[in-house]
Amino acid sequence: MSDDDEIQQVRAAQQGDPDALAALVTRHQQAVRACLAARLDDPHEAEDLAQEVFVTAWRKLGAFDPERPL
């Protein structure tokens, strides 16, 4: 997915498109999980926190500027 595609996905997700949100999560979940796993000793805690990251991102997506990197 290019940066332009991501901008379009963010805009679509902001308008309530669940497939767009799923595509964004799929694109970023591995990096988020890896970052958290590297910083936390407990892999289950890292997974739980990764889920919280995406729930928070979903809740605040309406305020996100799609022109900025996600």
N, C-alpha and C positions, 0 to 999 in steps of 0.2 A: 504494500500500500504506500503510495507516494504521500508527500506532505499535503498536496492539494486534495488527494482522496481523503486524507484524515480530516481536513477542514470540512469537507462535505459530510463526512460521517458524523462529526461533532454537531454540525448544524442540523442534520437529520435526527440525531439523538435528542437534541434540544427540543425538537418538535414532536417528540414522543415515539420515534421509530425504534422499536425494540431490537430489530435486526442490526441497526446502526450501532446501538449501544453494545450489543454482543460482539460486533466486529472490533470495536475499540477495546473491549476487555480482552478479547483473544489476542489482539496485537500487542498489548502491554502486560498481560498477566505473567508471562515467564520472567520478564525483567524485574517486575515488582517482587515476585516470589524470590528470585535469586538475590536481590538486594537485601530483603528481609532475612532470608536464611543465612546470609553471610554475617549478619549483625546479631542474630539471636541464637542462643544455644539450643533451643527447643524447636524442632521443625513443625510441630503442631501449633505452637504459638505463632510461628512465622506464617503458617497457612491461615490461621484465624485473623491475624493482623492484615494479611493481604486481602481477605474478604472485606474487612472493615474499610480498607483503602478504597475499594471499588464501590462499596455502598455509599461512602462519603462523597466520592466523585460523582456518582449518579445523583445524589441529593443536591449537589451544588453545580451541576452541569449547566443549569439555566443562567448562572452568573459568569460562566467561563467565556472568555474571548476566543473564538475559534481561530483567530489569526495568530495566536500564541501557541508555542509547542505544548503538546499535551504531555 
